[in-house]
C-alpha cells in the first residue's frame, strides 16, 4: 500500500512538472516510441547549396515550431479555466500553424535566391503543378488534417451565439458583451463561453495562410529552371526532398494546432452543471439533475484526444529535426569520401 501511495505521489509530481497540456510532454513520449522505426524521414540532395538550405530549414524550422507550440500550450495551461473575455486563447491555438506558414515562406525566399542557369544552359521542361514533386503520403495526411481542422473550427464557429441579457452564464466572462462567444448548455437554458468566430477565425485564416505559403513555395520550386548539365534524376531528387521537408513542417504545425483546438473545444464542452443550483427546487432534499453541453457525449474524447494529436505533432517535429541532423552527417561523410566535383547550379 505504501508503494502504491508512493507511486501515486511520484506520478502526481511528474504531472505537475510535465503536464500533458504542454505539447512537448507527450511529444517526447511519442518521439521515443518513434524509434521503433529508425528509418529517416528526410534525405538531402547532392548539391551543396540546396543541402545546406534544407538542413537549416529542417533543424531550425522544426525547433522554432516546437518552441512556439510549447510556449503557447504552457501559457494556456497556466491560464487554466480563467477566461476574462470568452476568447482569450484566440491567438494561442493557431500560433504553431502560423509559424509553420512563416517558416515555409522564409524557406521559399531563401531558395529563390539560388543562382539560376543562363538561358542557353537551361533544360527544357513543361510547366508543372505545385504538387508534381510532392510525396503523396505526407501530402494527403496534411490535407486530411487541414480538412478536419477546418471542419472542427467551422462547426464550433457556427454554434456560437450571443447570450441574452439576464441569461445563465457559466465562466468568467464580461456580462456586457454582444460577441457570439457562447454556446448553449442545459438544453438551451444556459450559456458557456468558448465558441464563435472570436475564438476560431484566426485558426481558419491560419489554414489558408499555411496552404497558400506551401502551394506557392512548391510551385516556385517545381518550375525553377534546371541546368541542362544536371541529370533529370538529380533534379527530381532535389525537388522531392525539398517538397517533403516543407510538407512535413506544415503537417507538424497542423497537428499541433488541430490538437490544441480539439483539446480546447472538448474542455469547453466537457462540463456538468447541477440543475438544482440554478432552478432552486422546492424540495431541498432533491438530488441534483446534471446537464451539460449539446456535444457532451464526445467532448471528453475531443479533450483528451486533442492532447494526443498535439503530442504527435510535437513528436513529428522532433523526429524531423533529429533526422535532418542524421541526414546532414551522412551527407558530410559522403562528401568527404569523394573528390570535389564542380556542378552547375
Buried (B, 14 or more C-beta within 10 A) or exposed (E): EEEEEEEEEEEEEEEEEBBBBBBBBBBBBBBEEBEEEEEBBBBBBBBEBBBBBBBBBBBBBBBBBBEBBBBBBBBBBEEEEEBEBBBBBBBBBBBBBBBBBBBBBBBBEBBEEEEBBEEEBEBEEEEBEBBBBBBEEBBEBBBEBBEBBBEBBBEBBBBBBEBEEEBBBBBEBEEEBEBBBBBBBBEEBBBBBBBBBBBBBBBBEBBEBBBEBBBBBBBBBBBBBBBEEBEEEBBBBBBBBBBBBBBBBBBBBBBBBBBBBBBBBBBBBBBEBEBBEBEEBEEEEEEBEEBBBBBBEEBEEBBBBBBBBBBBBBBBBBBBBBBBBBBBEEBEEEBEEEEEEEEEB
